[in-house]
Amino acid sequence: MSATPLQTLPIDQLRRRSSTKWRRYPADVIPMFVAETDFVPAPAITAVLARAVELGDTGYTPPDPGLATAYAGFAQRRFGWSVDPARIRTTCDVMVGVVEILRRVTSPGDRVVITPPVYPPFFDCIPEAGAVVERVPLVDTGASWELDLRGIEAAFQAGARAILLCHPHNPTGTVHARETLAELADLAERYAAVVVSDEIHAPLTIPTAPPRSVGASRAADDRVGPAGATFTPFLDASPAAARVGYTVASASKAFNLAGLKCALMVTADDATTAVVRALPNEIEWRTGLFGALAAVAAFSPESDSWLDAQLAALDDNRRLLAELLAEHVPGARYRIPDAGFLAWVDLSDLGWGDNPAVKVLRDAKVALHLGPLFGDEGKGHVRINFGCSPELLREGVDRVGSLVTS
């Protein structure tokens, strides 16, 4: 990865932002909850958006903004994945893409598997599509989180029609192995189910090995081997995966573009491609022009060095967080993630109740994401956003630590 340092904005400038992260709470609160980052944007993105504003280029998104070709090039460079641009359509965000695909591949009342603890909107988007949530929690092996393939098979065998896969997984940061994905695809094909894979965090897979986890009884917990994490797109995991899968992706998490509204729906088989092509044109019209312009810039080779610098910064921060928790919040259990800027931390041993983020916000003035929103498995947990400067991360954890000693 590039050694170029990544810049973060000073706190006074960050507080001038108008996004949820910086407007949800008063100025005395350190916001480390919602999945926004604090980094100075990639120069190519800043340039294309500034040019659009200067030109008054604020109209409708054209039929071909160049996004499909840009993403195909990015996927080849970053994942070694050959994507046919003709099999890509756009919409406004990942969860809209998920809902629209689920509406076409399930019938009202069908069950769709999710793997909690998982991104809270998963619990809502399935009913929005007319289906019913079926929970098959991740398995905690003590060294990693893994898909419960036997539990998923049982759900398919009992009639579940789909699984909504979070890959890389939010909040644990788990990157599922190619072999696991291939076996999941085989199961889906055997039981005539489909896999909808949310791969919004994929570009943030960190290809260096993290140190051990921290927390009681975790001394032998090595997360990954010397090679670090490698992201395998679900559709590229096996021929069966290409046949049963739909991928929804975006530049929004890796490049902090959530407010610009642009996502991609990707397929790899004629039958699945026909499903996505049959979606109403209005779904594609929802793509934001600024989102499309920014995503093309993000997926261009020009932004690769910026992304590499961000991965290096996140690698440093995920390790720093382990050190800070060990020092200031003894009893916290934290397994260093394979991908992303979100940390899943178990505070159960501190006796702060099922929803410890409430106490942390009230008494330490640090806003963390509420663990129980990720499912029953999130009781006693918090999610911490470490996509910030090391200084802000230190201050946030130090504030939490003051509750341990007070």
Secondary structure, DSSP 8 states (H G I E B T S, - for coil): -------B--HHHHTT--SHHHHSS-TTSEEE-SS---B---HHHHHHHHHHHHHT--S---S--SHHHHHHHHHHHHH-----GGGEEEES-HHHHHHHHHHHHS-TT-EEEE-SS--THHHHHHHHTT-EEEE---EE-SS-EE--HHHHHHHHHTT--EEEEESS-TTT-----HHHHHHHHHHHHHTT-EEEEE-TTGGGB--S-----BSTT-TT---S-TT------GGGS-HHHHHHEEEEE-STTTTT-GGG--EEEE--SHHHHHHHHTS-HHHHHTS-HHHHHHHHHHTSGGGHHHHHHHHHHHHHHHHHHHHHHHHHSTT-EE---SBSSEEEEE-GGGT--S-HHHHIIIII-EEEEEGGGG-GGGTTEEEEE--S-HHHHHHHHHHHHHHHH-
